[in-house]
Amino acid sequence: MDKNRDLLINFILDIVPMKQGDALEIANSFHPLQLKKGELLVTENQINDDYFYLQRGLMRTFLYDLKGNEITTDFFIENNVVFEVTSFFNRVHSEVNIEAITDCFGFRISYEELNTLFHNKIAFRDFGRAILVKEFISSKKRNYGMINRTAEQRYQNLLLSKPKILQHSPLKYVASYLGITDSTLSRLRKKI
């Protein structure tokens, strides 16, 4: 077994305790995928068919506002699942793009393969549910933070929770994610 697949197995086991054999069977259903910096995993107006475990690299979700500006709505660091939930599960066109900010490596499974696994493996149902709950909670915290935290508090939280984003992502992506201008971000960085 290769080291990368072992890391996928460990990720699965960290999310939901299960038999080693079940984790191995689930991991073997995923296929390796490399993305180059700037490559899109999900493209706006297409149906997201990839459920992707990001093992190495940094990715972001972005969309365009009414003026045509790119707005970063999420970042993904290694050891996370990356997909556009609405498009993937409802089989509708995505409203967002998911882009590799750095070269990325991970494992993907298609919608059809995921559903087969979901219906045949109880352990995978628990895994999938745990991932969705984790992402739902993260999304809620972010939404609340945009309302009840200052720009400085949001920046400090990002600095503590996901420092790799600040090390490897262009500052314009970080500023739009935080809901501030580039110049405000520059002032915050100098202050902190």
C-alpha positions as CSV (number, residue, x, y, z in Angstrom):
1,M,0.0,0.0,0.0
2,D,1.4,3.4,-0.9
3,K,2.0,6.2,1.7
4,N,-0.6,8.5,0.1
5,R,-3.4,5.9,0.3
6,D,-2.4,5.2,3.9
7,L,-2.9,8.9,4.7
8,L,-6.4,8.7,3.1
9,I,-7.2,5.7,5.3
10,N,-6.0,7.5,8.4
11,F,-8.2,10.5,7.5
12,I,-11.2,8.3,7.1
13,L,-10.5,6.6,10.5
14,D,-10.0,10.0,12.2
15,I,-13.4,11.2,11.0
16,V,-15.4,8.0,12.0
17,P,-14.1,5.0,13.9
18,M,-14.6,1.8,11.8
19,K,-12.9,-1.5,11.0
20,Q,-9.6,-1.1,9.3
21,G,-10.9,-3.3,6.5
22,D,-13.9,-1.0,5.9
23,A,-11.6,2.0,5.8
24,L,-9.3,0.2,3.3
25,E,-12.3,-0.7,1.1
26,I,-13.5,2.9,1.1
27,A,-10.0,4.3,0.4
28,N,-9.6,1.9,-2.5
29,S,-12.8,3.4,-4.1
30,F,-11.0,6.7,-4.5
31,H,-8.7,7.6,-7.4
32,P,-5.6,9.7,-7.3
33,L,-5.9,13.2,-8.8
34,Q,-3.3,15.9,-9.2
35,L,-4.2,19.5,-9.9
36,K,-1.8,22.2,-11.1
37,K,-1.8,25.7,-9.6
38,G,-4.7,27.6,-11.3
39,E,-6.5,24.4,-12.4
40,L,-10.3,24.2,-11.6
41,L,-11.8,21.2,-9.8
42,V,-15.3,22.6,-10.1
43,T,-16.3,25.0,-12.9
44,E,-19.2,27.4,-12.7
45,N,-22.2,26.3,-14.8
46,Q,-21.1,22.7,-14.8
47,I,-22.3,19.9,-12.5
48,N,-19.7,19.0,-9.8
49,D,-19.0,15.3,-10.1
50,D,-15.9,15.1,-7.9
51,Y,-15.9,14.5,-4.2
52,F,-12.2,15.2,-3.5
53,Y,-10.0,14.5,-0.5
54,L,-7.3,17.2,-0.6
55,Q,-4.1,15.6,0.8
56,R,-1.6,18.3,-0.2
57,G,-2.1,21.8,-1.4
58,L,-4.4,24.8,-1.0
59,M,-7.7,25.4,-2.8
60,R,-10.4,28.1,-2.8
61,T,-14.0,28.5,-3.8
62,F,-14.9,31.7,-5.6
63,L,-17.7,33.3,-7.5
64,Y,-18.3,36.6,-9.3
65,D,-20.3,39.4,-7.8
66,L,-22.7,41.5,-9.8
67,K,-19.8,43.8,-10.9
68,G,-17.8,40.9,-12.1
69,N,-15.3,40.8,-9.2
70,E,-14.0,37.5,-7.9
71,I,-15.1,36.9,-4.4
72,T,-13.4,34.1,-2.4
73,T,-16.0,32.3,-0.3
74,D,-13.9,29.5,1.2
75,F,-10.5,28.0,1.5
76,F,-9.5,24.4,1.8
77,I,-6.3,23.3,3.4
78,E,-4.8,19.8,3.3
79,N,-6.6,16.9,5.0
80,N,-10.1,18.2,4.0
81,V,-12.9,17.1,1.7
82,V,-13.5,19.5,-1.2
83,F,-16.7,19.7,-3.3
84,E,-19.6,22.0,-4.1
85,V,-22.4,20.4,-2.0
86,T,-25.4,21.8,-3.8
87,S,-24.2,20.9,-7.3
88,F,-22.8,17.5,-6.2
89,F,-25.9,16.2,-4.4
90,N,-28.7,18.0,-6.4
91,R,-27.0,17.4,-9.7
92,V,-27.4,21.1,-10.7
93,H,-25.0,23.5,-12.3
94,S,-22.5,25.0,-9.8
95,E,-22.7,28.7,-9.0
96,V,-19.0,28.7,-7.9
97,N,-15.5,27.6,-9.1
98,I,-13.1,25.6,-7.0
99,E,-9.5,26.4,-7.9
100,A,-6.1,25.0,-6.9
101,I,-4.1,27.9,-5.4
102,T,-1.0,25.7,-5.3
103,D,-0.2,22.4,-6.9
104,C,-2.5,19.9,-5.2
105,F,-2.8,16.2,-4.8
106,G,-5.5,14.0,-3.4
107,F,-8.1,11.4,-4.2
108,R,-11.4,11.7,-5.9
109,I,-14.6,9.7,-6.1
110,S,-17.4,10.3,-8.6
111,Y,-21.0,10.9,-7.7
112,E,-22.0,7.5,-9.0
113,E,-19.2,5.7,-7.2
114,L,-20.0,7.6,-4.0
115,N,-23.6,6.6,-4.1
116,T,-22.7,3.0,-4.7
117,L,-20.4,3.1,-1.7
118,F,-23.0,5.0,0.3
119,H,-25.7,2.3,-0.3
120,N,-23.3,-0.7,0.2
121,K,-21.2,0.5,3.2
122,I,-22.8,1.6,6.5
123,A,-19.4,2.9,7.7
124,F,-19.3,5.2,4.6
125,R,-22.7,6.6,5.5
126,D,-21.4,7.6,8.9
127,F,-18.3,9.1,7.3
128,G,-20.3,11.1,4.8
129,R,-22.7,12.4,7.5
130,A,-19.8,13.4,9.7
131,I,-18.1,15.3,6.8
132,L,-21.4,17.2,6.0
133,V,-22.0,18.1,9.7
134,K,-18.4,19.4,10.0
135,E,-18.8,21.5,6.9
136,F,-22.2,22.8,8.0
137,I,-20.8,23.9,11.3
138,S,-17.8,25.6,9.7
139,S,-20.1,27.4,7.3
140,K,-22.4,28.6,10.1
141,K,-19.4,29.9,12.1
142,R,-18.1,31.8,9.1
143,N,-21.5,33.4,8.4
144,Y,-21.9,34.4,12.0
145,G,-18.4,35.8,12.1
146,M,-19.1,38.0,9.1
147,I,-21.9,39.6,11.1
148,N,-20.7,39.7,14.7
149,R,-16.9,40.0,14.4
150,T,-14.7,42.9,13.3
151,A,-12.4,42.6,10.3
152,E,-9.5,42.4,12.7
153,Q,-11.1,39.5,14.7
154,R,-11.8,37.7,11.4
155,Y,-8.2,38.1,10.3
156,Q,-6.8,37.0,13.7
157,N,-9.1,33.9,13.6
158,L,-7.9,33.0,10.1
159,L,-4.3,33.6,11.2
160,L,-4.8,31.1,14.1
161,S,-7.0,28.5,12.4
162,K,-5.5,28.4,8.9
163,P,-2.1,30.1,8.7
164,K,-1.2,28.2,5.5
165,I,-3.8,30.3,3.7
166,L,-1.9,33.5,4.6
167,Q,1.4,32.0,3.6
168,H,0.4,30.7,0.2
169,S,-2.7,32.6,-1.0
170,P,-2.6,36.0,-2.8
171,L,-3.7,38.7,-0.5
172,K,-6.6,39.7,-2.8
173,Y,-8.2,36.3,-2.2
174,V,-7.8,36.7,1.6
175,A,-9.2,40.2,1.6
176,S,-12.3,39.2,-0.4
177,Y,-12.8,36.1,1.9
178,L,-12.6,38.4,4.9
179,G,-15.0,40.9,3.3
180,I,-12.5,43.7,3.3
181,T,-10.5,45.7,0.9
182,D,-6.8,45.0,0.0
183,S,-5.8,48.2,1.8
184,T,-7.7,47.3,5.0
185,L,-6.0,43.9,5.0
186,S,-2.6,45.6,4.6
187,R,-3.3,47.8,7.6
188,L,-4.4,44.8,9.6
189,R,-1.3,42.9,8.7
190,K,1.0,45.8,9.8
191,K,-0.9,46.2,13.0
192,I,-0.8,42.6,14.0
